[in-house]
Amino acid sequence: MKKDTSKRDIFTKINIEEYKGKWVAICETDIVCYGENAKKTFEEAQKKCKNKKIIIARVPEEGTMIY
């Protein structure tokens, strides 16, 4: 069974400079909103993406290494 990596791959396809250190909400394959607070970002995304799966992720700040 093939994994769906489309939501994770969004970070390799966009310029994330403006999102550094912020929470982003991904609906389908688009970032629909972002902010400083995860809960508020998720609630805003729920309003925009009714009945759709939403993924919340924090974009690392500059100098952060992910292994």
Secondary structure as the mmCIF struct_conf table of DSSP 4:
data_model
#
loop_
_struct_conf.conf_type_id
_struct_conf.id
_struct_conf.beg_label_comp_id
_struct_conf.beg_label_asym_id
_struct_conf.beg_label_seq_id
_struct_conf.end_label_comp_id
_struct_conf.end_label_asym_id
_struct_conf.end_label_seq_id
TURN_TY1_P TURN_TY1_P1 SER A 6 ASP A 9
HELX_RH_AL_P HELX_RH_AL_P1 ILE A 10 LYS A 13
BEND BEND1 ILE A 14 ILE A 14
HELX_RH_3T_P HELX_RH_3T_P1 GLU A 17 TYR A 19
TURN_TY1_P TURN_TY1_P2 LYS A 20 GLY A 21
BEND BEND2 LYS A 22 LYS A 22
STRN STRN1 TRP A 23 CYS A 27
TURN_TY1_P TURN_TY1_P3 GLU A 28 THR A 29
STRN STRN2 ASP A 30 GLY A 35
BEND BEND3 GLU A 36 GLU A 36
HELX_RH_AL_P HELX_RH_AL_P2 ALA A 38 LYS A 48
BEND BEND4 CYS A 49 CYS A 49
TURN_TY1_P TURN_TY1_P4 LYS A 50 ASN A 51
BEND BEND5 LYS A 52 LYS A 52
STRN STRN3 ILE A 54 ARG A 58
HELX_LH_PP_P HELX_LH_PP_P1 VAL A 59 GLU A 61
TURN_TY1_P TURN_TY1_P5 GLU A 62 GLY A 63
#
